[in-house]
Amino acid sequence: MKKDLHPEYHTITVTCSTCGNTFETGSTDKNIKVDTCSNCHPFYTGKQKYKNVAGRIDKFNKKYGIQDEDEE
């Protein structure tokens, strides 16, 4: 292998800008800041909100007079 080909690998601290959580990892960058982390992201915290998109289908079917096969 050629000398000085690969960048230096450091142990760095990653900082979350939302909650201020920090954790250590390895990287070639000197500093990493993230918007959300596993400590504050809704998917990992279990506080995820679901939108009701099924209502759109019902609204379309009602507008054009389409009935479900189950209702017939």
Distance bins in CASP14 RR format, pairs under 12 A and 6 or more apart:
PFRMAT RR
TARGET T0000
AUTHOR 0000-0000-0000
RMODE 2
METHOD distances of the structure
MODEL  1
6 28 0 0 0 0 1 0 0 0 0 0 0
7 26 0 0 0 0 0 1 0 0 0 0 0
7 27 0 0 0 0 1 0 0 0 0 0 0
7 28 1 0 1 0 0 0 0 0 0 0 0
7 29 0 0 0 0 1 0 0 0 0 0 0
7 30 0 0 0 0 0 1 0 0 0 0 0
8 26 0 0 0 0 0 1 0 0 0 0 0
8 27 0 0 0 0 0 1 0 0 0 0 0
8 28 1 0 0 1 0 0 0 0 0 0 0
8 29 0 0 0 0 0 1 0 0 0 0 0
8 30 0 0 0 0 1 0 0 0 0 0 0
9 25 0 0 0 0 0 1 0 0 0 0 0
9 26 1 0 0 1 0 0 0 0 0 0 0
9 27 1 0 0 1 0 0 0 0 0 0 0
9 28 1 0 1 0 0 0 0 0 0 0 0
9 29 0 0 0 0 0 1 0 0 0 0 0
9 30 0 0 0 0 0 1 0 0 0 0 0
10 24 0 0 0 0 0 1 0 0 0 0 0
10 25 0 0 0 0 1 0 0 0 0 0 0
10 26 1 0 0 1 0 0 0 0 0 0 0
10 27 1 0 0 1 0 0 0 0 0 0 0
10 28 1 0 0 1 0 0 0 0 0 0 0
10 29 1 0 0 1 0 0 0 0 0 0 0
10 30 1 0 0 1 0 0 0 0 0 0 0
10 31 0 0 0 0 1 0 0 0 0 0 0
10 32 0 0 0 0 0 1 0 0 0 0 0
11 23 0 0 0 0 0 1 0 0 0 0 0
11 24 1 0 1 0 0 0 0 0 0 0 0
11 25 1 0 0 1 0 0 0 0 0 0 0
11 26 1 0 1 0 0 0 0 0 0 0 0
11 27 0 0 0 0 1 0 0 0 0 0 0
11 28 0 0 0 0 0 1 0 0 0 0 0
11 29 0 0 0 0 0 1 0 0 0 0 0
11 30 0 0 0 0 0 1 0 0 0 0 0
11 32 0 0 0 0 0 1 0 0 0 0 0
12 22 0 0 0 0 0 1 0 0 0 0 0
12 23 0 0 0 0 1 0 0 0 0 0 0
12 24 1 0 0 1 0 0 0 0 0 0 0
12 25 1 0 0 1 0 0 0 0 0 0 0
12 26 1 0 1 0 0 0 0 0 0 0 0
12 27 1 0 1 0 0 0 0 0 0 0 0
12 28 0 0 0 0 1 0 0 0 0 0 0
12 29 1 0 0 1 0 0 0 0 0 0 0
12 30 1 0 0 1 0 0 0 0 0 0 0
12 31 1 0 0 1 0 0 0 0 0 0 0
12 32 1 0 0 1 0 0 0 0 0 0 0
12 33 0 0 0 0 0 1 0 0 0 0 0
13 20 0 0 0 0 0 1 0 0 0 0 0
13 21 0 0 0 0 0 1 0 0 0 0 0
13 22 1 0 1 0 0 0 0 0 0 0 0
13 23 1 0 0 1 0 0 0 0 0 0 0
13 24 1 0 1 0 0 0 0 0 0 0 0
13 25 0 0 0 0 1 0 0 0 0 0 0
13 26 0 0 0 0 1 0 0 0 0 0 0
13 27 0 0 0 0 0 1 0 0 0 0 0
13 29 0 0 0 0 0 1 0 0 0 0 0
13 30 0 0 0 0 0 1 0 0 0 0 0
13 31 1 0 0 1 0 0 0 0 0 0 0
13 32 0 0 0 0 1 0 0 0 0 0 0
13 33 0 0 0 0 1 0 0 0 0 0 0
13 34 0 0 0 0 0 1 0 0 0 0 0
14 20 0 0 0 0 0 1 0 0 0 0 0
14 21 0 0 0 0 1 0 0 0 0 0 0
14 22 1 0 0 1 0 0 0 0 0 0 0
14 23 1 0 1 0 0 0 0 0 0 0 0
14 24 1 0 0 1 0 0 0 0 0 0 0
14 25 1 0 1 0 0 0 0 0 0 0 0
14 26 0 0 0 0 1 0 0 0 0 0 0
14 27 0 0 0 0 1 0 0 0 0 0 0
14 29 0 0 0 0 1 0 0 0 0 0 0
14 30 0 0 0 0 0 1 0 0 0 0 0
14 31 0 0 0 0 1 0 0 0 0 0 0
14 32 1 0 1 0 0 0 0 0 0 0 0
14 33 1 0 0 1 0 0 0 0 0 0 0
14 34 1 0 0 1 0 0 0 0 0 0 0
14 35 0 0 0 0 0 1 0 0 0 0 0
14 36 0 0 0 0 0 1 0 0 0 0 0
14 37 1 0 0 1 0 0 0 0 0 0 0
14 38 0 0 0 0 0 1 0 0 0 0 0
14 39 0 0 0 0 0 1 0 0 0 0 0
15 21 1 0 0 1 0 0 0 0 0 0 0
15 22 1 0 1 0 0 0 0 0 0 0 0
15 23 0 0 0 0 1 0 0 0 0 0 0
15 24 0 0 0 0 0 1 0 0 0 0 0
15 25 0 0 0 0 0 1 0 0 0 0 0
15 31 1 0 0 1 0 0 0 0 0 0 0
15 32 1 0 0 1 0 0 0 0 0 0 0
15 33 1 0 1 0 0 0 0 0 0 0 0
15 34 1 0 0 1 0 0 0 0 0 0 0
15 35 0 0 0 0 0 1 0 0 0 0 0
15 36 0 0 0 0 0 1 0 0 0 0 0
15 37 0 0 0 0 1 0 0 0 0 0 0
15 39 0 0 0 0 0 1 0 0 0 0 0
16 22 1 0 0 1 0 0 0 0 0 0 0
16 23 0 0 0 0 1 0 0 0 0 0 0
16 32 0 0 0 0 0 1 0 0 0 0 0
16 33 1 0 0 1 0 0 0 0 0 0 0
16 34 1 0 1 0 0 0 0 0 0 0 0
16 35 1 0 0 1 0 0 0 0 0 0 0
16 36 1 0 0 1 0 0 0 0 0 0 0
16 37 1 1 0 0 0 0 0 0 0 0 0
16 38 0 0 0 0 1 0 0 0 0 0 0
16 39 1 0 0 1 0 0 0 0 0 0 0
16 40 1 0 0 1 0 0 0 0 0 0 0
16 41 0 0 0 0 1 0 0 0 0 0 0
16 44 0 0 0 0 0 1 0 0 0 0 0
17 32 0 0 0 0 0 1 0 0 0 0 0
17 33 1 0 1 0 0 0 0 0 0 0 0
17 34 1 0 0 1 0 0 0 0 0 0 0
17 35 1 0 1 0 0 0 0 0 0 0 0
17 36 0 0 0 0 1 0 0 0 0 0 0
17 37 0 0 0 0 1 0 0 0 0 0 0
17 40 0 0 0 0 1 0 0 0 0 0 0
18 33 0 0 0 0 0 1 0 0 0 0 0
18 34 0 0 0 0 1 0 0 0 0 0 0
18 35 1 0 0 1 0 0 0 0 0 0 0
18 36 1 0 1 0 0 0 0 0 0 0 0
18 37 1 0 0 1 0 0 0 0 0 0 0
18 38 0 0 0 0 0 1 0 0 0 0 0
18 39 0 0 0 0 1 0 0 0 0 0 0
18 40 1 0 1 0 0 0 0 0 0 0 0
18 41 0 0 0 0 1 0 0 0 0 0 0
18 42 0 0 0 0 0 1 0 0 0 0 0
18 45 0 0 0 0 0 1 0 0 0 0 0
19 34 0 0 0 0 0 1 0 0 0 0 0
19 35 0 0 0 0 0 1 0 0 0 0 0
19 36 0 0 0 0 1 0 0 0 0 0 0
19 37 1 0 0 1 0 0 0 0 0 0 0
19 38 0 0 0 0 0 1 0 0 0 0 0
19 39 1 0 1 0 0 0 0 0 0 0 0
19 40 1 0 1 0 0 0 0 0 0 0 0
19 41 0 0 0 0 1 0 0 0 0 0 0
19 44 0 0 0 0 0 1 0 0 0 0 0
19 45 0 0 0 0 0 1 0 0 0 0 0
20 33 0 0 0 0 1 0 0 0 0 0 0
20 34 0 0 0 0 1 0 0 0 0 0 0
20 35 0 0 0 0 0 1 0 0 0 0 0
20 36 0 0 0 0 0 1 0 0 0 0 0
20 37 0 0 0 0 1 0 0 0 0 0 0
20 39 0 0 0 0 1 0 0 0 0 0 0
20 40 0 0 0 0 1 0 0 0 0 0 0
21 33 0 0 0 0 0 1 0 0 0 0 0
21 34 0 0 0 0 1 0 0 0 0 0 0
21 35 0 0 0 0 0 1 0 0 0 0 0
21 36 0 0 0 0 1 0 0 0 0 0 0
21 37 1 0 1 0 0 0 0 0 0 0 0
21 38 0 0 0 0 1 0 0 0 0 0 0
21 39 1 0 1 0 0 0 0 0 0 0 0
21 40 1 0 0 1 0 0 0 0 0 0 0
21 41 0 0 0 0 0 1 0 0 0 0 0
21 44 0 0 0 0 0 1 0 0 0 0 0
21 45 0 0 0 0 0 1 0 0 0 0 0
22 31 0 0 0 0 0 1 0 0 0 0 0
22 32 0 0 0 0 0 1 0 0 0 0 0
22 33 0 0 0 0 0 1 0 0 0 0 0
22 34 0 0 0 0 0 1 0 0 0 0 0
22 37 0 0 0 0 1 0 0 0 0 0 0
22 39 0 0 0 0 1 0 0 0 0 0 0
23 32 0 0 0 0 0 1 0 0 0 0 0
23 34 0 0 0 0 1 0 0 0 0 0 0
23 37 1 0 0 1 0 0 0 0 0 0 0
23 38 0 0 0 0 1 0 0 0 0 0 0
23 39 0 0 0 0 1 0 0 0 0 0 0
24 32 0 0 0 0 0 1 0 0 0 0 0
25 31 0 0 0 0 0 1 0 0 0 0 0
25 32 1 0 0 1 0 0 0 0 0 0 0
25 34 0 0 0 0 0 1 0 0 0 0 0
25 37 0 0 0 0 0 1 0 0 0 0 0
26 32 0 0 0 0 1 0 0 0 0 0 0
27 34 0 0 0 0 0 1 0 0 0 0 0
34 40 0 0 0 0 0 1 0 0 0 0 0
34 41 0 0 0 0 1 0 0 0 0 0 0
35 41 0 0 0 0 1 0 0 0 0 0 0
36 42 0 0 0 0 1 0 0 0 0 0 0
36 43 0 0 0 0 1 0 0 0 0 0 0
36 44 0 0 0 0 1 0 0 0 0 0 0
36 45 0 0 0 0 0 1 0 0 0 0 0
37 43 0 0 0 0 0 1 0 0 0 0 0
37 44 0 0 0 0 1 0 0 0 0 0 0
37 45 0 0 0 0 0 1 0 0 0 0 0
38 44 1 0 1 0 0 0 0 0 0 0 0
38 45 0 0 0 0 1 0 0 0 0 0 0
38 46 0 0 0 0 0 1 0 0 0 0 0
39 45 1 0 0 1 0 0 0 0 0 0 0
40 46 0 0 0 0 0 1 0 0 0 0 0
40 47 0 0 0 0 1 0 0 0 0 0 0
41 47 0 0 0 0 1 0 0 0 0 0 0
41 48 0 0 0 0 1 0 0 0 0 0 0
42 48 1 0 1 0 0 0 0 0 0 0 0
42 49 1 0 0 1 0 0 0 0 0 0 0
42 50 0 0 0 0 0 1 0 0 0 0 0
43 49 0 0 0 0 0 1 0 0 0 0 0
43 50 0 0 0 0 0 1 0 0 0 0 0
52 58 0 0 0 0 1 0 0 0 0 0 0
52 59 0 0 0 0 0 1 0 0 0 0 0
53 59 0 0 0 0 0 1 0 0 0 0 0
53 60 0 0 0 0 0 1 0 0 0 0 0
54 60 0 0 0 0 0 1 0 0 0 0 0
54 61 0 0 0 0 0 1 0 0 0 0 0
55 61 0 0 0 0 1 0 0 0 0 0 0
55 62 0 0 0 0 1 0 0 0 0 0 0
55 63 0 0 0 0 0 1 0 0 0 0 0
56 62 0 0 0 0 0 1 0 0 0 0 0
56 63 0 0 0 0 0 1 0 0 0 0 0
57 63 0 0 0 0 0 1 0 0 0 0 0
57 64 0 0 0 0 0 1 0 0 0 0 0
57 66 0 0 0 0 1 0 0 0 0 0 0
57 68 0 0 0 0 1 0 0 0 0 0 0
58 64 0 0 0 0 0 1 0 0 0 0 0
58 65 0 0 0 0 0 1 0 0 0 0 0
58 66 0 0 0 0 1 0 0 0 0 0 0
58 67 0 0 0 0 0 1 0 0 0 0 0
58 68 0 0 0 0 1 0 0 0 0 0 0
58 71 0 0 0 0 0 1 0 0 0 0 0
59 65 0 0 0 0 0 1 0 0 0 0 0
59 66 0 0 0 0 0 1 0 0 0 0 0
60 66 1 0 0 1 0 0 0 0 0 0 0
60 68 0 0 0 0 0 1 0 0 0 0 0
61 67 1 0 0 1 0 0 0 0 0 0 0
61 68 1 0 0 1 0 0 0 0 0 0 0
61 69 0 0 0 0 0 1 0 0 0 0 0
61 70 0 0 0 0 0 1 0 0 0 0 0
61 71 0 0 0 0 1 0 0 0 0 0 0
62 68 0 0 0 0 0 1 0 0 0 0 0
62 71 0 0 0 0 0 1 0 0 0 0 0
65 71 0 0 0 0 0 1 0 0 0 0 0
66 72 0 0 0 0 0 1 0 0 0 0 0
END
